[in-house]
Amino acid sequence: MKNQQEQWWSCDGKGVAGLESGTEVSPMDNSDHGRDARETHGRDAHATSDTASGISRRAMLYGAALSTISWLAGQNSALAQLSVNPNRGVRGDTLVVIFLRGGMDGLNVVVPYREDEYFKARPSLKLAAPNSGPNADRVLDLDGNFGFNPALAPWLPLYKDGKLAVLHAVGSQDQTRSHFEAMTAMEKGLARAGTGAASGWLARFLNESKPAESSPLRAVAFSPTMPDSLRGATSAIALTSLEEFRLATDRARAEAFGSSLKRMYDVDNDAVTQAGKETLDVLETLNRLDLKSYKSSGGAAYPTSDLGNGLKQVAMLLKAEVGLEVAALDKGGWDTHVAQGASSGWMTLLLDDLAKSVRAFVDDMGPTMNRVTVVVMTEFGRRVEENAGYGTDHGRGSAMFVFGGNVDGGKVHVDWPSLATDKLEGPGDLRVTTDYRSVLSELLAKRMATSDSSGIFPGFTPNPVGVFRA
Amino acid sequence: MKLSRREALKLGLASAAAASVAGCSRMPQVAKQQLPDKIEFPTEKPNETLRLVNRVAFGATPGELDRVAKIGKQAYIDEQLRAEESEPIALTFALRRLDVTQIDASELRDLPQEEIIRQLQQAAILRAVYNPNQLMERMVDFWTNHFNVYARKENTAYRVYTDQMQVIRKHALGKFRDIIEASTKSPAMLVYLDNQVNTNRGPNENYARELMELHTLGVHGGYTQEDVKEVARCYTGWQIENRFLYPRGKFRFNTGVHDKGSKRVLGKTIPANGGDKDVERVLNILVAHPSCAKFISYKLCRYFLGDAGSALEDQVAAEFTRTDGDIKAMVTMILNSDLLLSGPPIMKRPFDFLISSLRTFATDTDGNTGIQGHLDKIGQPLYQWPMPDGYPDKTDAWTSSLLARWNYSLALTAGAIPGTKANLEDLVERMQDSTNEGFVKLTHGHIDPVGASGRLLSELRRRENLPIETGQSILHETAALCIAAPGFQWR
């Protein structure tokens, strides 16, 4: 035992390396035997936790690398071991919002291939119709009118399965075509920036919906700074990695400190001790999650990008049932003024990562997608006509995507405004026919148990979109 | 005193020289001056004394509990209510080194927003920690949240210091009519709540609404949507000067975009062609409205008494009416109430928690990014609450911040916060009690065997028997646990 302890101590963030060489108990054991063994350790340790030399329970609780939770053990047992309090705090779906910053060119992502104007306006950037013969640039047909950019191939099965609904000609009322203004409007849930509420729409959602028991992890932004959408929320944290959610000191001190906190907060008499216990619970849980040994389900293959890593961590939190209600992620780089590319090039790389990351997440979540909604949105679309730099300039309407077990998927939901010159807006942009707030209001009503979203989208009367099922 | 940048530069050099002559070139002087030779604790009513100091001040410095117990509750409250300017010289010098305190708002525009926000926070932290006139700092905290401005909105940041000095600090214990008038003309507020784009051609209701909802009457204060529109009309043309050769950045009443028609506010007519007198009339109507006395009373009682405040609201509202909105008279009534000591505890907001820990350990801090980073992580970066309602005062809004508080406790006691040092060894040397008992008393006022302080002490004693891990300091651990403990989260 002594020998093994030292190995546990020494493995320090290197995943299960130390454990694999342990002889008595293999925590990587997929069978119930492994779990029983862990629990036995826990009991032993608990009995002797006041002695410094015993394998203390503290070592179990605060050793970040103590990967006794085996993700290999399969969903059920991993979940059972990790569960703090299933579904705590979550009234409806967990909402995952991916914001594409820079203005995604909806027209080359969900291509209106029946429109002659599309081909005329984009001599170098155009993608080909699905039935246009052998051609690498052929779009993937969605409904006889629109087709995916080929880089979105990983999404096609989700679309056909009804787990993905596509929206088009979506946007805000912002007319400035400024990234900053348009992003601010959308993240604050407004028609346009500078017209009132300064807090974010997700923050107002969180503040208006009071779960029975609050979790310190109600909302997580996988971002170095808090996005505007979550500004003003008291229960949101911004982090770039789950490893940040830990006692920020060396391991020995964290263990001792954590177990002392546990004793001091172990009285059920007020809001602080209650919250302290919950925080310690989550800390304990998160400390047992080891990203390196996390094995996703359903053959999910996350790219190693920021978005892929972020979504993987969202999946981990969801499976750990720590009370996550909102996750906000960003993917930047969509400001394709120059050399945008068609079926290869700059935007293709972005789409490739986006498609693979979200696909991996959906695969990983499996049936749990029935209580998850993923929204992919951008601040505006781009000019219909390509520019002299083989790119596109700032426009208006763009595409939006929603994923989940309860979306009206396999459809392109659109009130198509046409690309005919006289139907365009401003300097030649796709008109916005669906206000993004209509989509989000419906999402809140149907999936997030928020019947009245007037405080979240002040002064706005939503139109029915029909993209979510209650 | 506002100086040009060039003048400030000269003064900066002069004051730095003066500081070094006076031996006050570094902040530590401030804290060390406060440390008595012997740190003693009150023998009678120690818990009430701690409560008193926690409510009137941002926590007790070492020896302060003993001093307050000796002079008595009444004398302490009176001393704090006198609100005398008695800033330690080292604090004065530290503040003078900040551009925001020396340079006019219009010239601060040259500095990046981040730099200004850093300096604004630095000034606030230094004052809250080192100003012995603690009630003033508490009132500043109160009004700063009541008249919240968001420094990250457009170009608000460089106007915030002026707002702090001319609105908040100047009138913190003065007349409500004066503070509301100062706020209503404050460029920071005009920018933050969009009144500068409120014109007769396109009225903007943002400020008018918040003026009634958050600054004077309260959301159920009896005004209608029509009143919001009418008040907005009264405020058309209230702008910030931006004409060449005029005092840019100052308040300006622009007659050209003012709505000259007559208005009707809360049942009273405001005659046509009133010009900037419209607003004077609006403020008179609002401040005289019974809802205003009630709302300001509610907020003050809540700030000092927490949930117990509701029992005193009517009395304090009557005091508002009797004294014509005298803030000091209202605060006097609240501090002298039995509820101050007997009511349920209030959870410290992140700023309360952080400042009280710095004071409790007689910490030397420069108030700079090291400590600001922790304030940010715990959840209350100053001047960065986007909504006009100020940081929440309810306990449940802050319970998610515990992990960040714990991490701060570890960092502070381990000396891992740049520019901030808790002189724990100095404290031990000066305490008569054992280290464990002394630190529990420092942070919890007394030792209650069946309460949070008792649990803390037994945990500290239990740990004494554990072998020391390499690189660990028992003293650091003890101090960290004392401020990470549940008992230290309350005031």
Chai-1 contact restraints between the chains, C-beta under 6 A:
chainA,res_idxA,chainB,res_idxB,connection_type,confidence,min_distance_angstrom,max_distance_angstrom,comment,restraint_id
A,A52,B,L466,contact,1.0,0.0,6.0,A-B,restraint_1
A,A52,B,P467,contact,1.0,0.0,6.0,A-B,restraint_2
A,A198,B,Y150,contact,1.0,0.0,6.0,A-B,restraint_3
A,A198,B,P386,contact,1.0,0.0,6.0,A-B,restraint_4
A,A198,B,M387,contact,1.0,0.0,6.0,A-B,restraint_5
A,S199,B,P386,contact,1.0,0.0,6.0,A-B,restraint_6
A,S199,B,M387,contact,1.0,0.0,6.0,A-B,restraint_7
A,P216,B,S400,contact,1.0,0.0,6.0,A-B,restraint_8
A,R231,B,P386,contact,1.0,0.0,6.0,A-B,restraint_9
A,G232,B,P386,contact,1.0,0.0,6.0,A-B,restraint_10
A,G232,B,M387,contact,1.0,0.0,6.0,A-B,restraint_11
A,T234,B,A397,contact,1.0,0.0,6.0,A-B,restraint_12
A,S235,B,S400,contact,1.0,0.0,6.0,A-B,restraint_13
A,A248,B,N407,contact,1.0,0.0,6.0,A-B,restraint_14
A,T249,B,L410,contact,1.0,0.0,6.0,A-B,restraint_15
A,A252,B,E469,contact,1.0,0.0,6.0,A-B,restraint_16
A,R253,B,Q472,contact,1.0,0.0,6.0,A-B,restraint_17
A,S260,B,E459,contact,1.0,0.0,6.0,A-B,restraint_18
A,S260,B,L481,contact,1.0,0.0,6.0,A-B,restraint_19
A,R263,B,E459,contact,1.0,0.0,6.0,A-B,restraint_20
A,M264,B,R455,contact,1.0,0.0,6.0,A-B,restraint_21
A,M264,B,E459,contact,1.0,0.0,6.0,A-B,restraint_22
A,M264,B,A485,contact,1.0,0.0,6.0,A-B,restraint_23
A,Y265,B,P486,contact,1.0,0.0,6.0,A-B,restraint_24
A,A271,B,T395,contact,1.0,0.0,6.0,A-B,restraint_25
A,A271,B,T399,contact,1.0,0.0,6.0,A-B,restraint_26
A,V272,B,P486,contact,1.0,0.0,6.0,A-B,restraint_27
A,V272,B,Q489,contact,1.0,0.0,6.0,A-B,restraint_28
A,T273,B,P486,contact,1.0,0.0,6.0,A-B,restraint_29
A,A275,B,T399,contact,1.0,0.0,6.0,A-B,restraint_30
A,A275,B,L402,contact,1.0,0.0,6.0,A-B,restraint_31
A,G276,B,L402,contact,1.0,0.0,6.0,A-B,restraint_32
A,T279,B,L402,contact,1.0,0.0,6.0,A-B,restraint_33
A,T279,B,L403,contact,1.0,0.0,6.0,A-B,restraint_34
